[in-house]
């Protein structure tokens, strides 16, 4: 099994599409409350 230098929060998703991006060097968040709260606390926009 290959080792990855980066793993984001998509690793816990069930969607094959999201899982294929789980090792992208981007700190992706799945759509949900955690993403909303983080964006609000950092006064950042959500990209949809």
C-alpha positions as CSV (number, residue, x, y, z in Angstrom):
1,X,0.0,0.0,0.0
2,X,1.5,3.4,-0.9
3,X,2.3,5.9,1.8
4,X,1.0,9.4,1.5
5,X,2.6,12.5,2.9
6,X,-0.7,14.2,3.4
7,X,-4.2,13.1,4.3
8,X,-7.2,15.4,4.7
9,X,-10.6,15.0,6.2
10,X,-12.1,13.4,3.1
11,X,-10.4,10.1,4.1
12,X,-13.4,9.3,6.4
13,X,-16.0,9.8,3.6
14,X,-17.8,7.0,1.8
15,X,-18.0,8.5,-1.7
16,X,-15.4,7.1,-4.1
17,X,-15.2,10.6,-5.6
18,X,-14.3,12.2,-2.3
19,X,-11.9,9.4,-1.3
20,X,-9.9,9.9,-4.5
21,X,-9.1,13.4,-3.2
22,X,-8.2,12.3,0.4
23,X,-4.5,12.6,-0.2
24,X,-4.5,15.9,-2.2
25,X,-2.2,18.5,-0.5
26,X,-5.3,20.6,0.3
27,X,-7.1,20.6,3.6
28,X,-10.5,19.8,2.2
29,X,-13.5,19.5,4.5
30,X,-16.6,17.5,3.6
31,X,-19.8,19.5,3.5
32,X,-21.1,19.7,7.0
33,X,-21.3,21.4,10.3
34,X,-17.5,21.3,11.0
35,X,-16.8,23.1,7.8
36,X,-19.4,25.7,8.5
37,X,-18.1,26.3,12.1
38,X,-14.5,26.6,10.9
39,X,-15.3,29.1,8.2
40,X,-17.4,31.2,10.6
41,X,-14.7,31.2,13.3
42,X,-12.1,32.2,10.8
43,X,-14.4,34.7,9.0
44,X,-13.8,32.9,5.7
45,X,-16.1,32.1,2.8
46,X,-17.2,28.6,1.8
47,X,-16.5,27.7,-1.8
48,X,-19.4,25.8,-3.3
